[in-house]
Amino acid sequence: MIRLRDSAISLTGVIFGQGIFFACVTLIGREQGPAMLGRFNAYLAMGTLAGTLAVLRYELACISDSPAKAFEALLHSILLALSLGIAAAAALWMLGLTQYWVVEVFAFSLLVQNVGSLYLNSLRRYTLIFVCRSIANFVFLVWVWYASLVNLAYDAFSVYAAIYFFVGTGTLFCILMDGRRNGYTFRLRRGFYVEHARYPKYLLPSTLLGSVLAYALSILMPVWYNAEQVGYFAVAYRFGVFPVSLIGQSIGGVFRRDAVGVAQASTPAASLQYVFVAYACGLVVIAVAYALTVTVLFEPLVSVLFGAHWSGASATYLHVLTPLFALQIIYVPLSQVFLATKQQRLDFAVQLLTASALGVTLYAVHKWWLGLTTTLLSFSCVGAVCTLVGIYATSRAAELSLRDVRGVFQLSWIGRRSK
């Protein structure tokens, strides 16, 4: 069953939270310049990647129709995150890289928020997810705005990580107290990690491979190019990836719940195909609207928000990345069908293809010392082709054929006529 109200609430929450964060990025760029914004973007990418991998994807066990099982998965995920986090902090200290402790703090805080959101998503508490995802960015916006008024010097990422930590731990405390009131068990057992071993076995390698597409540019560009270029790239990347993140977190989460529900039904095939086609059609419309909006509005918008000297290079960088981002808007939510149908091997194959192709591309452009624009264009073209392959793979996971698509549309038309 497709719940449009749930999708609307989830989408509104992500738009609000991401919109506030985007305002923060704008203020950081205007007040502290391209170099600081580039550093913030690079640390954010490293922290997000680390937070995604922090519990070896065991957090996905929180996706359950049973609140008690989802709560158990949350407890075991947090325990694993604490254990691995302490080990990582010790390793950074021994290597003399304590400047990255702040990245680890952010990674843990992000993991706590993601686990909490997955648990609440299993309970269909989309309004609470809305609040949890928005509050940290709102507090950060207030801080950045106040600092700009009083000309206060600060490290943007350190402040952001600290705010995320306090908000994340507060959210976790509230969830634990709610679990206690509902009588959920706090007992830990080693068998949990054996029962859900498919997540690190299949999804962890897939996530590692997927990180090449999601994070490689943000992490490598500061190393390969000068600070000013990286700052302009950061603006283009944040503008461009914003809708991908927005759609993936909101519609993707709701699609996953709908797909899991119909996949576990007694006769799932037709229902899963209907849900898949309905979401796919909506995502295609969103992707086309995104591409047109970026083409028309991005350059004047950057000129207004950051200044005229930002718009030229940033617009060029985003325009070459637009095909990749538009296709990712479609693929990221639909890829949840791999999890719903337990076809992690197919997901892994797609990610392996993408990572291999993009890895070779990045190696080639760096070896030949190509310019930033050429690097982004090469990355975008290769990534777009691989994403098209991924979209086709999602249709195969949903056991969809052209005849099924026609049947779904005919069923929908008949349903409207009968009303």
C-alpha positions as CSV (number, residue, x, y, z in Angstrom):
1,M,0.0,0.0,0.0
2,I,1.4,3.4,-1.0
3,R,1.0,6.0,1.8
4,L,1.1,9.4,0.2
5,R,0.7,11.2,3.6
6,D,3.8,9.4,4.9
7,S,5.8,10.3,1.8
8,A,4.7,14.0,2.2
9,I,5.7,14.2,5.8
10,S,9.0,12.5,5.2
11,L,9.7,14.7,2.2
12,T,8.8,17.9,4.1
13,G,11.1,17.0,7.0
14,V,14.1,16.3,4.7
15,I,13.4,19.5,2.7
16,F,13.3,21.6,5.9
17,G,16.4,20.1,7.4
18,Q,18.4,20.2,4.2
19,G,17.2,23.7,3.4
20,I,18.4,24.9,6.7
21,F,21.8,23.2,6.2
22,F,22.0,24.8,2.8
23,A,21.5,28.2,4.4
24,C,24.4,27.4,6.7
25,V,26.6,26.5,3.7
26,T,25.7,29.8,2.1
27,L,26.7,31.8,5.2
28,I,30.0,29.8,5.6
29,G,30.9,30.5,2.0
30,R,30.0,34.2,2.1
31,E,31.7,34.9,5.5
32,Q,34.8,32.6,5.4
33,G,35.5,32.1,1.6
34,P,36.0,29.2,-0.8
35,A,38.9,27.6,1.1
36,M,37.0,27.1,4.4
37,L,33.9,25.9,2.5
38,G,36.0,23.4,0.7
39,R,37.5,22.1,3.9
40,F,34.0,21.9,5.5
41,N,32.7,19.9,2.5
42,A,35.7,17.5,2.6
43,Y,35.4,16.8,6.4
44,L,31.6,16.4,6.0
45,A,32.1,13.8,3.3
46,M,34.7,11.9,5.4
47,G,32.4,12.0,8.4
48,T,29.4,10.9,6.5
49,L,31.2,8.0,5.0
50,A,32.6,6.9,8.4
51,G,29.2,7.2,10.0
52,T,27.6,5.1,7.2
53,L,30.1,2.3,7.8
54,A,30.4,2.6,11.5
55,V,28.4,-0.5,12.4
56,L,29.1,-2.5,9.3
57,R,25.5,-2.0,8.1
58,Y,24.0,-3.8,11.0
59,E,21.8,-0.8,11.6
60,L,19.6,-2.0,8.7
61,A,18.3,-4.6,11.0
62,C,16.2,-1.8,12.6
63,I,13.9,-2.1,9.6
64,S,11.3,-4.4,11.1
65,D,7.6,-4.5,11.5
66,S,8.2,-5.6,15.1
67,P,9.0,-2.6,17.4
68,A,10.7,-4.9,19.9
69,K,13.0,-6.3,17.2
70,A,13.8,-2.9,15.8
71,F,14.7,-1.7,19.3
72,E,17.0,-4.7,19.8
73,A,18.7,-3.9,16.6
74,L,19.2,-0.3,17.7
75,L,20.9,-1.4,21.0
76,H,23.3,-3.8,19.2
77,S,24.1,-1.2,16.6
78,I,25.0,1.5,19.2
79,L,27.1,-1.0,21.2
80,L,29.1,-2.0,18.1
81,A,29.5,1.7,17.1
82,L,30.9,2.5,20.6
83,S,33.4,-0.4,20.4
84,L,34.6,0.4,16.9
85,G,34.7,4.1,17.7
86,I,37.0,3.7,20.7
87,A,39.3,1.5,18.6
88,A,39.4,4.0,15.8
89,A,40.1,6.9,18.2
90,A,43.1,4.9,19.6
91,A,44.4,4.2,16.1
92,L,44.2,7.9,15.1
93,W,46.1,8.8,18.3
94,M,48.9,6.3,17.6
95,L,49.2,7.5,14.1
96,G,49.4,11.1,15.2
97,L,46.2,12.1,13.4
98,T,44.2,13.4,16.3
99,Q,42.9,16.3,14.1
100,Y,40.5,13.8,12.7
101,W,38.9,13.0,16.1
102,V,36.3,15.7,15.2
103,V,35.4,13.7,12.1
104,E,35.0,10.7,14.2
105,V,32.7,12.6,16.7
106,F,30.5,13.6,13.7
107,A,30.5,10.1,12.3
108,F,29.3,8.6,15.6
109,S,26.6,11.3,16.0
110,L,25.4,10.8,12.4
111,L,25.3,7.0,13.0
112,V,23.1,7.6,16.1
113,Q,20.8,9.8,14.1
114,N,20.6,7.3,11.2
115,V,19.9,4.4,13.6
116,G,17.3,6.4,15.4
117,S,15.6,7.4,12.2
118,L,15.5,3.8,11.0
119,Y,13.9,2.7,14.2
120,L,11.3,5.5,14.1
121,N,10.8,4.7,10.4
122,S,9.9,1.1,11.3
123,L,7.3,2.6,13.7
124,R,6.1,4.9,11.0
125,R,6.8,7.9,13.2
126,Y,7.7,10.3,10.4
127,T,6.9,13.5,12.3
128,L,9.5,12.6,14.9
129,I,12.0,11.8,12.1
130,F,11.2,15.3,10.8
131,V,12.1,16.9,14.1
132,C,15.3,14.8,14.7
133,R,16.7,15.6,11.3
134,S,15.9,19.3,11.5
135,I,17.0,20.4,14.9
136,A,20.7,20.0,14.6
137,N,20.8,22.0,11.3
138,F,18.6,24.7,12.8
139,V,20.8,25.1,15.8
140,F,23.9,25.3,13.5
141,L,22.2,27.9,11.4
142,V,21.5,30.1,14.5
143,W,25.2,29.7,15.5
144,V,26.5,30.6,12.1
145,W,24.2,33.6,11.8
146,Y,25.2,34.8,15.3
147,A,28.9,34.4,14.6
148,S,28.5,36.4,11.3
149,L,26.9,39.2,13.2
150,V,29.6,39.5,15.9
151,N,32.5,38.6,13.6
152,L,33.3,35.6,15.7
153,A,36.1,33.3,14.4
154,Y,35.3,29.6,14.6
155,D,35.9,26.3,12.8
156,A,32.7,25.5,11.1
157,F,33.0,21.8,11.0
158,S,34.0,21.5,14.7
159,V,30.9,23.5,15.7
160,Y,28.7,21.4,13.5
161,A,30.1,18.1,14.9
162,A,29.6,19.3,18.5
163,I,26.0,20.3,17.8
164,Y,25.3,17.0,16.0
165,F,26.8,15.1,19.0
166,F,24.5,16.7,21.6
167,V,21.4,16.4,19.4
168,G,22.2,12.8,18.5
169,T,22.8,11.7,22.1
170,G,19.7,13.5,23.3
171,T,17.7,11.7,20.6
172,L,19.2,8.4,21.6
173,F,18.3,9.0,25.3
174,C,14.7,9.7,24.4
175,I,14.4,6.6,22.3
176,L,15.9,4.4,25.1
177,M,13.5,5.9,27.6
178,D,10.6,5.2,25.3
179,G,11.8,1.6,24.8
180,R,11.9,1.2,28.6
181,R,8.4,2.5,29.0
182,N,7.2,0.1,26.4
183,G,8.9,-2.9,28.1
184,Y,11.4,-3.7,25.4
185,T,14.3,-5.8,26.5
186,F,17.8,-4.3,27.0
187,R,19.4,-7.7,26.9
188,L,22.4,-8.0,24.5
189,R,23.2,-11.2,22.8
190,R,26.0,-12.3,20.4
191,G,23.5,-14.3,18.3
192,F,22.2,-11.0,16.9
193,Y,25.3,-10.5,14.8
194,V,25.1,-14.0,13.5
195,E,21.4,-13.8,12.6
196,H,21.9,-10.6,10.6
197,A,25.3,-11.4,9.1
198,R,23.9,-10.8,5.6
199,Y,24.2,-7.1,6.2
200,P,28.0,-6.9,6.6
201,K,28.4,-9.8,4.2
202,Y,26.7,-8.2,1.3
203,L,25.7,-4.6,2.1
204,L,29.0,-3.5,3.7
205,P,31.0,-4.3,0.6
206,S,28.3,-2.8,-1.6
207,T,28.4,0.4,0.5
208,L,32.1,0.6,0.3
209,L,31.9,0.3,-3.4
210,G,29.1,2.9,-3.5
211,S,31.2,5.3,-1.6
212,V,33.4,5.9,-4.7
213,L,30.4,7.5,-6.4
214,A,29.1,9.3,-3.3
215,Y,32.2,10.6,-1.6
216,A,35.3,10.3,-3.8
217,L,34.9,13.8,-5.4
218,S,34.5,15.6,-2.1
219,I,37.4,13.8,-0.5
220,L,39.9,13.8,-3.4
221,M,39.3,17.3,-4.9
222,P,40.9,19.2,-2.0
223,V,44.0,17.0,-2.4
224,W,44.3,17.4,-6.2
225,Y,43.3,21.0,-6.8
226,N,43.7,24.4,-5.1
227,A,41.6,25.7,-2.3
228,E,39.7,28.3,-4.4
229,Q,38.7,25.8,-7.1
230,V,37.6,23.3,-4.4
231,G,35.4,26.0,-2.8
232,Y,33.6,26.7,-6.0
233,F,33.2,22.9,-6.5
234,A,31.8,22.6,-3.0
235,V,29.0,25.0,-3.8
236,A,28.2,23.2,-7.0
237,Y,28.3,19.8,-5.4
238,R,26.1,20.9,-2.4
239,F,23.5,22.4,-4.7
240,G,23.6,19.4,-6.9
241,V,23.6,16.6,-4.4
242,F,20.9,18.3,-2.2
243,P,17.9,16.9,-4.2
244,V,19.6,13.4,-4.4
245,S,20.0,13.3,-0.6
246,L,16.5,14.8,-0.1
247,I,14.7,12.2,-2.3
248,G,16.9,9.3,-1.1
249,Q,16.2,10.0,2.6
250,S,12.5,10.8,2.3
251,I,10.9,9.0,-0.6
252,G,13.5,6.3,-0.5
253,G,12.7,5.5,3.2
254,V,9.0,5.3,2.5
255,F,9.4,3.2,-0.6
256,R,11.5,0.8,1.4
257,R,8.8,0.3,3.9
258,D,6.1,-0.1,1.2
259,A,8.3,-2.5,-0.7
260,V,9.1,-4.6,2.4
261,G,5.4,-4.7,3.3
262,V,4.3,-6.0,-0.1
263,A,7.3,-8.3,-0.5
264,Q,6.4,-10.1,2.7
265,A,2.7,-10.4,1.7
266,S,1.3,-13.8,0.7
267,T,1.0,-12.8,-3.0
268,P,3.7,-10.1,-3.4
269,A,4.4,-10.0,-7.1
270,A,1.7,-7.8,-8.5
271,S,1.7,-5.5,-5.5
272,L,5.4,-5.0,-5.7
273,Q,5.3,-4.2,-9.4
274,Y,2.5,-1.7,-8.8
275,V,4.5,0.0,-6.0
276,F,7.7,0.0,-8.1
277,V,6.1,1.5,-11.2
278,A,4.2,4.2,-9.2
279,Y,7.4,5.4,-7.4
280,A,9.5,5.1,-10.6
281,C,7.1,7.3,-12.6
282,G,7.1,10.0,-9.9
283,L,10.9,9.9,-9.6
284,V,11.3,10.4,-13.4
285,V,9.1,13.5,-13.2
286,I,11.2,14.8,-10.3
287,A,14.5,14.2,-12.1
288,V,13.4,16.0,-15.2
289,A,12.1,19.0,-13.2
290,Y,15.5,19.0,-11.3
291,A,17.5,19.1,-14.5
292,L,15.5,21.9,-16.0
293,T,15.6,23.9,-12.7
294,V,19.4,23.6,-12.4
295,T,19.9,24.7,-16.0
296,V,17.8,27.8,-15.6
297,L,18.1,29.0,-12.0
298,F,21.5,27.9,-10.6
299,E,23.8,30.6,-11.9
300,P,21.6,33.6,-11.0
301,L,20.8,32.0,-7.6
302,V,24.5,31.6,-6.8
303,S,25.2,35.2,-7.8
304,V,22.5,36.4,-5.4
305,L,23.6,34.2,-2.5
306,F,27.4,34.2,-2.8
307,G,28.3,36.9,-5.2
308,A,28.9,37.2,-8.9
309,H,32.5,35.9,-8.7
310,W,31.2,32.5,-7.5
311,S,28.7,31.8,-10.3
312,G,30.9,31.2,-13.3
313,A,33.0,28.3,-12.2
314,S,30.4,26.8,-9.9
315,A,27.8,26.8,-12.7
316,T,30.1,25.1,-15.1
317,Y,30.9,22.4,-12.5
318,L,27.3,21.7,-11.7
319,H,26.1,21.6,-15.3
320,V,28.6,18.8,-16.1
321,L,27.4,16.9,-13.1
322,T,23.7,17.4,-13.7
323,P,23.0,14.2,-15.8
324,L,24.6,12.1,-13.0
325,F,22.6,13.7,-10.2
326,A,19.3,13.5,-12.2
327,L,19.7,9.8,-12.7
328,Q,20.8,9.3,-9.1
329,I,17.5,10.9,-8.0
330,I,15.7,8.0,-9.7
331,Y,18.1,5.2,-8.8
332,V,18.8,5.9,-5.1
333,P,15.2,5.4,-3.9
334,L,14.5,2.5,-6.3
335,S,17.7,0.7,-5.1
336,Q,15.8,0.0,-1.8
337,V,14.1,-2.7,-3.7
338,F,17.3,-4.8,-3.4
339,L,16.8,-4.8,0.4
340,A,13.1,-5.4,0.2
341,T,13.5,-8.5,-2.1
342,K,16.7,-9.7,-0.4
343,Q,18.7,-9.4,-3.6
344,Q,21.9,-8.0,-2.1
345,R,24.1,-9.9,-4.6
346,L,22.5,-7.9,-7.5
347,D,23.1,-4.7,-5.5
348,F,26.7,-5.7,-5.0
349,A,27.2,-6.4,-8.7
350,V,25.9,-2.9,-9.6
351,Q,28.1,-1.2,-7.0
352,L,31.1,-3.3,-8.1
353,L,30.6,-2.2,-11.7
354,T,30.2,1.5,-10.7
355,A,33.2,1.6,-8.4
356,S,35.5,-0.2,-10.8
357,A,34.5,2.2,-13.7
358,L,34.8,5.3,-11.6
359,G,38.0,4.2,-9.9
360,V,39.6,3.7,-13.3
361,T,38.3,7.1,-14.4
362,L,39.7,8.9,-11.4
363,Y,43.0,7.2,-11.8
364,A,43.3,8.2,-15.4
365,V,42.3,11.9,-14.9
366,H,44.8,12.2,-12.1
367,K,47.6,10.4,-13.9
368,W,47.2,12.8,-16.9
369,W,46.7,15.9,-14.6
370,L,43.5,16.9,-16.3
371,G,41.7,20.1,-15.2
372,L,38.9,20.1,-12.7
373,T,36.2,20.6,-15.3
374,T,37.4,17.7,-17.4
375,T,37.7,15.5,-14.3
376,L,34.1,16.2,-13.3
377,L,32.8,15.7,-16.8
378,S,34.6,12.3,-17.1
379,F,33.2,11.3,-13.7
380,S,29.7,12.4,-14.6
381,C,29.6,10.6,-17.9
382,V,30.9,7.3,-16.6
383,G,28.7,7.5,-13.4
384,A,25.6,8.3,-15.5
385,V,26.1,5.1,-17.6
386,C,26.6,3.0,-14.5
387,T,23.5,4.5,-12.9
388,L,21.4,3.6,-15.9
389,V,22.6,0.0,-15.5
390,G,21.6,0.2,-11.8
391,I,18.1,1.5,-12.7
392,Y,17.7,-1.5,-15.0
393,A,18.8,-3.8,-12.3
394,T,16.2,-2.5,-9.9
395,S,13.5,-3.3,-12.4
396,R,14.8,-6.9,-12.6
397,A,14.8,-7.1,-8.8
398,A,11.2,-6.1,-8.8
399,E,10.6,-8.8,-11.5
400,L,9.2,-6.1,-13.8
401,S,8.7,-6.4,-17.6
402,L,7.3,-4.1,-20.2
403,R,4.0,-6.1,-20.1
404,D,3.9,-5.6,-16.4
405,V,4.3,-1.9,-16.8
406,R,1.4,-1.7,-19.2
407,G,-0.7,-3.8,-16.9
408,V,0.0,-1.5,-13.9
409,F,-1.1,1.5,-15.9
410,Q,-4.2,-0.2,-17.2
411,L,-5.1,-1.2,-13.6
412,S,-4.6,2.3,-12.5
413,W,-6.8,3.7,-15.3
414,I,-9.5,1.2,-14.6
415,G,-9.4,2.1,-10.9
416,R,-9.9,5.8,-11.7
417,R,-12.8,5.0,-14.1
418,S,-14.5,2.9,-11.5
419,K,-14.6,5.9,-9.1
